[in-house]
Each structure stands twice: as C-alpha cells, then as structure tokens.
Amino acid sequence: MTAFSLSDDQLRRMAEVRALAREALAPIAAAGQPGRVNRELVRALGGHGLIAALVPPGRDGAAPPSALDLCLLRESLARECTGAETALALQGLGGHPIATEASDATAARWLPGISSGEAVAAFALSEAAAGSDAAGLELSASPDGDGWRLTGEKAWISNAPDADVYTVFARTTPGARSRGITAFAVPGDAPGLRGERLELLAAHAIGRLEFDGVPVGPEQVLGEVDGGFGLAMRTLDRYRPSVGAFAVGMAQAALDAAIGHAAERRTFGKQLREFQAVSHTIAEMATRTEAARLLVYAAASRYDRGGPGGQGGSSGQGGSSGLAAMAKLYATETAQWVVDAAVQVHGARALVRGHALEHLYREVRAPRIYEGTSEIQRTIIARELFKGGRG
C-alpha cells in the first residue's frame, strides 16, 4: 500500500490489470520472438481495451487517461509483464499524435486499427546524430507539389521496421532548428521506405528506417507545418512521468523477488533474511522504490492539475516539466539499483537465462536512455530551477 492517496477504484483497477497481465498477457509475451513485434500481444492488449484507454478508436469525444492513471496502468503491467507494458506504451507513444493532431481522414484510417491492436504504431523522432538533441534532426521534407518527399534516416526507433504506421518528424524548414520540424503519419509500406533491425539489449523490436524520397501529402501532416517539435515535446511530456512508473513497476517486481528469496533461502543454518547485510539491503530497496513511486505520482498529478506548463509550488522544483524530469530521472536510476541489488541477493541463480531477474536486468537499462537520458533530465531540472532568475 502506497502512502499516496489513491482511490479505491484506482487500487481495484491496478489489481485487475496486474491479474490480467499475469494470467493472460504474460504467456503471450513469453511466446513472442525477442527483437520482433509480438502482434498477438498487441492484439490482446487491444482486445482487453487497454490500448483504447490511451488511443481512442475514433473522435467521439473520449478523453485520454489522466497522467496519473497512465502511470498506474504502466506500473501495474510492468510489475507482472514488461513485454505487455512496453507494447502498450509504444502503441500509445506512436498513436497519441495521430489521435490528437491528425486530419479527419488520417485519423479515420489509423485510429481504429491502432486502438484494436491490428495496426502497430511507432514514434520516429531519433536519428543517429540527433538523439538527445532532437531539434537537430536532419531527415528532410522537400516540397513536392502540394506535399513533400522525405529523404534521410531514423535510428533507434522502437517497433521498426515492423510498424504499420510511423509518426515521423522531419525538417521542413532548413536551419530553423526546433521551429522548422513537421510531423507526418507515414504508412509502413510507403514507397521508398525501407528498414532494418538493430540487435540491442532490449527485448522489443528496434530498428533503423531509410527514407528515399518517400511521398507524403498535406493530409498526412500532424498538427501544423513547422509545429512538429512542439508536438513531439508535448507527447514526451505526457509520457515522461509514466516512464518512471514503468521503472517503479520493475523495481517493485525485483523487490518482491528479493523478499521472497530471502525468506525461503537458508544458508549457514538460518534464513537469508536473518543476515543484517541482506535485510538492510532489502530495506534500502523498499525505501528507494517507494520514494520513486511517490515522486512519479506527484509528477503525474502536477501534470494533470496544470499541464506541461503548470507552475511549481513553494518547493522550488519548477513547473510540471521539471517535476516530470525528476520523476523519470530518479525512478529509472532507482530501478537500475534495485534490480542490481536483487540480483546480488539471489546470487548466480538470478543470472540464469530465463530467470525473472535476468530478464529485468536486461530490461531496466534502456529507460535511463530513451525519452531523454538521465543527463537530459538533469538539464531540464536545472533549467526549471533557474527559470525566471530563481536561485
């Protein structure tokens, strides 16, 4: 039970999602092929209505979930099945700009499939030379009649090259940095679009995309021409606290495993938990995990109250962007430490391929990099602290 004041409905929903993930989604995730999109899992997420909570099937006025409810959903899934959590988050990240900014025709084409899990979505922002510096991206959108042609590459794109639709950010005004980027909805089978898989530590699909004069029309623009950078940042601002929630879910799973192992394992004639070095380590794991959880919930609640531009309180941490950065930074760094500590408590058995902690050990590393590295989060926090001359 967290000290944060969650409603009975929120707690009940978290328990339901955990049970669903454990009983229905985890077996499907386990049957998937590492480094490939697990379409059966994405369809299962759609069939259980989880994707529709993030990306509605149409424009019938359905509101997206609050940032806090998104965090609770991601934490619950991650605690039981990181594969299901990641598949859901990627559908949301790739589909959110289409749900909020697409033309009616583009929304009608893609939203039903994304929501049901029949169409896999992806968020294509990063490039080999423009990761943390997203405003420096070089994929060009050259005018072509009333549309454009996309030329260049994207790298480190989750769900590539298997996605059915990509939210692609390209440069429409050379030399304008963040003011010259436009977002487009690009079908995965568009002429001139090719991709290749990248073999990374992460279990989900990640790839590189090559655009060779890929045609896009005005109806594929998401939002305003040259307004794509703002759309990317708004999307990331919305999802950043929930990356922390993903990390908290993994940390809690590792903590649960360590507690169970320390209670069951006997060595030198007594239970492992009776050794002070072990019990104090687990106490520290629990304390850091709960602190991360509370910070994530606070950041999400701040976002819900004031949006990405909300003003901070007397604590001086700045607006919700600063608090979200704190949550993402602290939760992902904490999860890395907690999972490593759980492995140490277990010993060599945790390193056996297929062990739950071996899986978590591989999964926990990437969140410190994607959607803004830990170093970028510290930059955001410092910027918010000094905004307006505050010391």
C-alpha positions in Angstrom: 0.0 0.0 0.0 1.5 3.3 -1.0 1.3 6.4 1.2 0.0 8.4 -1.8 -3.8 8.8 -1.6 -5.2 6.6 -4.3 -8.9 6.0 -4.6 -10.5 2.6 -4.0 -11.3 2.5 -7.7 -7.7 3.2 -8.7 -6.4 0.5 -6.4 -9.0 -2.0 -7.7 -8.1 -1.2 -11.2 -4.4 -1.7 -10.5 -5.2 -5.2 -9.1 -7.3 -6.1 -12.1 -4.6 -5.0 -14.5 -1.9 -7.0 -12.6 -4.1 -10.1 -12.7 -4.8 -9.7 -16.4 -1.1 -9.2 -17.1 -0.1 -12.2 -15.0 -2.7 -14.6 -16.3 -3.5 -13.6 -19.8 -0.7 -11.4 -21.2 2.5 -12.8 -19.8 2.0 -16.2 -21.6 1.5 -14.4 -24.9 4.6 -12.2 -24.2 6.7 -15.3 -23.3 5.8 -16.9 -26.6 7.0 -13.9 -28.7 10.3 -13.7 -30.5 12.8 -11.3 -29.0 13.5 -8.3 -31.2 10.3 -8.7 -33.1 6.9 -7.0 -32.7 4.6 -9.5 -30.9 1.4 -8.8 -32.9 -0.6 -11.4 -30.9 0.3 -9.5 -27.7 -0.6 -6.1 -29.2 -4.0 -7.5 -30.4 -4.6 -8.9 -26.9 -3.9 -5.5 -25.4 -6.4 -4.1 -27.8 -8.9 -6.8 -27.2 -8.9 -6.1 -23.4 -9.4 -2.4 -24.1 -6.1 -1.2 -22.7 -4.9 0.5 -25.9 -8.2 2.3 -26.3 -7.6 3.9 -22.9 -4.5 5.6 -24.5 -5.6 5.9 -28.2 -9.4 6.0 -28.7 -10.7 4.2 -31.8 -12.3 7.4 -33.1 -13.1 11.0 -32.4 -16.2 10.6 -30.3 -15.1 12.9 -27.5 -13.4 10.2 -25.4 -10.8 11.8 -23.2 -7.4 10.3 -22.8 -6.5 9.0 -19.4 -5.0 11.3 -16.8 -1.3 11.2 -16.5 -1.7 9.6 -13.1 -4.0 6.8 -14.4 -1.5 6.2 -17.2 1.2 5.8 -14.6 -0.9 3.4 -12.6 -1.6 1.3 -15.7 2.1 1.1 -16.8 3.3 0.4 -13.2 0.8 -2.5 -12.9 1.7 -4.0 -16.2 5.4 -3.7 -15.6 5.2 -5.4 -12.2 3.9 -8.6 -13.9 4.9 -8.4 -17.6 7.4 -5.9 -19.0 6.6 -7.1 -22.6 3.0 -6.1 -22.3 3.9 -2.8 -20.7 6.3 -1.9 -23.5 3.9 -3.0 -26.2 1.2 -0.8 -24.7 3.4 2.2 -24.2 4.8 2.1 -27.8 1.2 2.0 -29.2 0.4 5.0 -27.1 3.5 6.9 -28.0 3.1 6.3 -31.7 -0.6 6.8 -31.7 -1.1 9.8 -29.5 0.0 12.4 -32.1 -2.4 10.8 -34.6 -5.2 10.8 -32.1 -4.7 14.4 -31.1 -3.4 16.1 -34.3 -4.3 14.1 -37.4 -6.7 15.2 -40.1 -10.1 13.5 -40.0 -9.2 11.3 -43.0 -5.9 10.2 -41.4 -7.5 9.6 -38.0 -10.2 7.5 -39.6 -7.6 5.5 -41.5 -5.4 4.6 -38.5 -7.1 5.1 -35.1 -9.4 2.1 -35.2 -6.6 -0.3 -36.0 -4.2 1.2 -33.5 -6.8 1.0 -30.8 -7.7 -2.6 -31.5 -4.1 -3.6 -31.9 -4.4 -4.6 -35.5 -2.2 -1.7 -36.6 1.2 -1.3 -34.9 2.3 2.3 -34.4 5.7 3.8 -33.8 7.2 7.2 -32.8 10.0 8.1 -35.2 11.9 11.1 -33.8 15.5 9.9 -33.1 18.3 9.9 -35.6 21.9 8.6 -35.4 23.2 12.2 -35.0 20.1 13.6 -33.3 19.2 11.6 -30.2 19.2 13.9 -27.2 19.4 16.9 -29.5 16.1 16.2 -31.2 15.9 19.8 -32.6 19.0 18.9 -34.7 17.3 16.2 -36.7 18.2 16.1 -40.4 15.5 13.9 -42.1 14.4 16.4 -44.8 10.9 17.0 -46.1 11.4 18.7 -49.5 8.4 20.4 -51.2 6.8 18.3 -54.0 3.7 19.8 -55.4 1.2 20.3 -52.6 3.1 17.7 -50.5 6.7 16.7 -49.6 9.2 14.0 -50.1 11.1 12.6 -47.1 14.8 11.8 -47.5 17.2 10.6 -44.8 17.3 8.2 -41.9 15.8 7.5 -38.5 17.6 5.3 -35.9 16.7 3.6 -32.6 13.0 3.5 -33.5 11.0 1.1 -31.4 8.7 -1.2 -33.4 10.7 -0.5 -36.5 10.9 -1.9 -39.1 7.6 -3.8 -38.4 5.2 -0.9 -37.7 2.2 -0.3 -39.8 2.3 3.5 -39.3 5.0 5.8 -38.1 4.7 9.3 -36.6 7.7 10.8 -38.4 9.3 14.1 -37.6 11.1 15.7 -40.5 12.7 19.1 -41.3 10.5 21.3 -43.5 12.5 24.5 -42.9 16.3 24.1 -43.1 18.4 25.9 -40.5 15.4 26.6 -38.2 16.2 24.0 -35.5 13.0 23.4 -33.5 10.9 25.9 -35.4 11.3 24.0 -38.7 10.1 20.5 -37.9 6.9 18.9 -39.1 5.2 15.7 -38.0 3.7 13.2 -40.6 1.8 10.0 -40.4 3.7 7.6 -42.7 2.5 4.1 -43.6 5.0 1.4 -43.1 4.6 0.3 -46.6 5.0 3.7 -48.2 7.1 3.7 -51.4 10.7 4.5 -50.7 10.6 3.5 -47.1 12.9 0.7 -46.0 14.1 -0.6 -42.6 16.4 -2.9 -40.9 16.5 -4.4 -37.4 19.0 -3.4 -34.8 20.1 -6.0 -32.3 20.0 -4.3 -28.9 19.9 -5.4 -25.3 16.2 -4.5 -25.2 13.8 -7.4 -25.9 11.4 -5.4 -28.1 11.8 -4.5 -31.8 14.1 -1.6 -32.5 15.3 -0.6 -36.0 16.6 1.9 -38.4 14.5 3.5 -41.2 15.7 4.8 -44.5 13.6 7.3 -46.4 14.3 7.5 -50.1 12.0 10.2 -51.4 9.0 8.9 -49.5 5.9 10.9 -50.7 3.7 12.5 -48.1 0.6 14.6 -48.7 -0.9 17.5 -46.8 -3.5 15.2 -45.2 -0.7 13.3 -43.5 0.6 16.3 -41.6 0.0 16.0 -37.8 -0.8 19.4 -36.4 0.8 22.5 -38.1 3.6 22.6 -40.6 6.8 23.6 -38.8 5.0 22.8 -35.5 6.2 19.2 -35.1 8.8 19.8 -32.5 6.2 21.2 -30.1 4.0 18.1 -30.8 6.9 15.8 -30.0 7.7 17.6 -26.8 4.0 17.6 -25.7 3.8 13.9 -26.3 7.0 13.2 -24.4 5.9 15.5 -21.6 2.8 13.4 -21.2 4.6 10.1 -21.3 7.7 11.0 -19.3 6.3 10.5 -15.7 4.9 7.1 -16.9 8.4 6.0 -17.9 9.2 6.5 -14.3 6.1 4.3 -13.5 7.4 1.6 -15.7 10.7 1.7 -13.8 8.8 1.6 -10.5 6.9 -1.5 -11.6 10.2 -3.2 -12.4 11.8 -2.1 -9.1 8.8 -3.5 -7.2 9.0 -6.8 -9.1 12.6 -7.1 -8.1 11.9 -6.1 -4.5 9.1 -8.7 -4.3 11.5 -11.4 -5.7 14.3 -10.4 -3.2 11.9 -10.5 -0.2 10.6 -13.9 -1.3 14.0 -15.4 -1.8 15.4 -14.0 1.5 12.5 -15.6 3.3 12.9 -19.0 1.7 16.7 -19.4 1.2 18.6 -21.0 4.0 22.4 -20.8 4.3 24.8 -21.2 7.3 21.9 -22.7 9.2 19.5 -19.8 9.0 17.2 -17.9 6.7 18.9 -15.4 4.4 16.8 -12.6 5.8 18.3 -13.0 9.2 21.6 -11.7 7.9 21.7 -8.0 8.6 23.6 -7.2 5.4 20.7 -8.8 3.4 17.8 -7.3 5.5 19.3 -3.8 5.4 19.8 -4.0 1.6 16.2 -5.0 1.2 15.1 -2.2 3.5 17.0 0.2 1.3 15.5 -1.3 -1.8 12.0 -0.8 -0.4 12.7 2.8 0.7 14.1 3.9 -2.7 11.2 2.2 -4.6 8.6 3.9 -2.5 10.3 7.2 -2.8 10.4 6.8 -6.6 6.7 5.8 -6.7 5.7 8.9 -4.7 7.7 11.2 -6.9 6.2 9.6 -10.1 2.6 10.0 -8.7 3.3 13.6 -7.6 4.7 14.5 -11.1 1.7 12.9 -12.8 -0.7 14.7 -10.5 1.1 18.0 -11.1 0.7 17.4 -14.9 -3.0 16.7 -14.5 -3.5 19.8 -12.5 -1.6 22.2 -14.6 -0.5 20.5 -17.8 3.1 20.7 -19.1 3.3 24.4 -18.4 2.0 24.2 -14.8 3.6 26.3 -12.2 5.5 24.7 -9.3 4.8 25.2 -5.7 6.9 26.5 -2.9 9.3 23.6 -3.1 11.1 25.3 -6.0 11.2 22.4 -8.4 9.7 24.5 -11.2 6.7 23.5 -13.3 5.4 20.1 -14.2 8.2 19.6 -16.8 10.8 19.9 -14.0 9.0 17.5 -11.7 8.4 15.0 -14.5 12.1 15.1 -15.2 12.8 14.5 -11.6 10.4 11.5 -11.6 11.9 10.0 -14.7 15.4 10.5 -13.5 15.0 9.2 -10.0 12.7 6.3 -10.8 14.9 4.9 -13.7 18.1 5.3 -11.7 16.4 3.7 -8.7 15.1 0.8 -10.7 18.6 0.1 -12.0 20.0 0.0 -8.5 17.1 -2.1 -7.0 17.2 -4.7 -9.8 21.0 -5.0 -9.4 20.6 -5.3 -5.6 18.0 -8.1 -6.1 20.4 -9.9 -8.4 23.1 -9.7 -5.7 20.7 -11.1 -3.0 19.8 -14.0 -5.3 23.4 -14.8 -6.4 24.2 -16.7 -9.5 20.7 -18.2 -9.9 19.5 -14.8 -11.0 21.9 -14.7 -13.9 20.5 -17.9 -15.5 18.8 -17.2 -18.8 15.1 -17.1 -18.3 15.2 -16.1 -14.6 12.8 -13.2 -13.9 15.6 -11.1 -12.6 17.9 -11.9 -15.5 15.1 -10.5 -17.7 14.6 -7.4 -15.5 18.4 -6.8 -15.5 18.3 -6.5 -19.3 15.1 -4.5 -19.4 15.9 -2.0 -16.8 18.9 -0.4 -18.5 17.2 1.2 -21.5 14.7 3.6 -19.7 17.7 5.6 -18.4 18.4 6.5 -22.1 15.1 6.7 -24.1 12.7 9.6 -23.9 15.5 11.7 -22.6 18.7 10.4 -21.0 19.4 10.9 -17.3 21.7 13.7 -18.2 19.0 15.5 -20.2 16.6 15.1 -17.3 19.2 16.9 -15.1 19.5 19.6 -17.6 15.7 20.1 -17.7 15.6 20.2 -13.9 18.3 22.8 -13.7 16.7 24.9 -16.3 13.4 24.9 -14.4 15.1 25.7 -11.2 16.8 28.8 -12.7 13.9 29.9 -14.8 12.9 33.5 -14.1 16.1 34.1 -12.1 15.2 31.8 -9.2 18.2 30.7 -7.2 
